[in-house]
Amino acid sequence: MNETAPTFDDVRDAAARLAGRIVRTPLLRHRRLDEVTGATVLVKPEPLQRTGSFKLRGATNAALLMDPEARRGGIVTHSSGNHGQACAAAAHMLGMAATIAMPSDAPAIKVDATRRWGAEIVPFDRHGVDRDALAATLAVERGATVIPPFDHPHVIAGQGTVALELLEDAQALGLALDAFAVCTGGGGLTAGCVLALEALSPRTEAYAVEPEGWDDTKRSLEAGRRLPNTVTGSGLCDALLSRQPGAITFPINHRHLAGGVAVTEAEVFRAMRFAFEHLKIVIEPGGAVALAAVLAGKVAAKGGVIGVVVSGGNADPAVFARALAA
């Protein structure tokens, strides 16, 4: 793997490479959202992306940059669902095989969606197996290339197209972002987004948002070094349960982020319900944390403009029902 940290030029190149292969998701606004926050809120709704999350951007960018020999071996990755589905979709698009190691407790909706793209699913114990080692072993066995969920320059660059599009569309409306909230697990989406913000909107204060008990990025930013999760939080936000910030992603995020915030389960459920009732979109728990932080006033810009990434919509039906009933 090329461990060179990506730049904004890589994000811009990824946008050109992905044109026509992904959905350029729109900006959403709602009067009620502005009223609740006292700000102009611009929502980037990645549930409307093919595969239902932003992950398709990074996976497709990385797959397109594989050389012909590597493509013959196919793709291997590990994922709780969204990245696995994205890799499976990218592999299908390019005529490659895909092997996805998924936690045995991953939501069935994500496992089934990944399998439908033709991928081989290898289940593993989330708490007892080294997922990176497992992916490496599977890649050797299959002669395949590992595309990690977040700690890869091509993946980070692809994810950064989320903020690039948001900023371009905001500019077309004559708006400049004062604050930006992004859902954060291992930090790939966050890192790509802050590269775009640094280049195009350097005065914007960007915040990483995580679920309580899985706030490794927040604590790492405060400590100035990577800290692991202590696995004390619930598994509700399954898409964000990384072990620690990435070796590539954290230096980028540490350099550019204004800080990190954590949200509660109740705040996540409120955001899921709000998005369903007012924005008319379905959000999974991990994809809702940034909106949750904005609704709770944990990322605020009274009288200003806030950009918020809703990162995924592959919600387990039973969990979504809990959100609506909460």
Secondary structure, 3 states (H helix, E strand, C coil): CCCCCCCHHHHHHHHHHHCCCCCCCCCECCHHHHHHHCCEEEEEEHHHCHHHECHHHHHHHHHHCCCHHHHHHCEEEECCCHHHHHHHHHHHHCCCCEEEEEECCCCHHHHHHHHHCCCEEEEECCCCCCHHHHHHHHHHHHCCEECCCCCCHHHHHHHCHHHHHHHHHHHHCCCCCCEEEEECCCCHHHHHHHHHHHHHCCCCEEEEEEECCCCHHHHHHHHCCCCCCCCCCCCCCHHHCCCCCCCCHHHHHHHHCCEEEEECHHHHHHHHHHHHHHHCCCCCHHHHHHHHHHHCCCCCCCCCEEEEEECECCCCHHHHHHHHHC
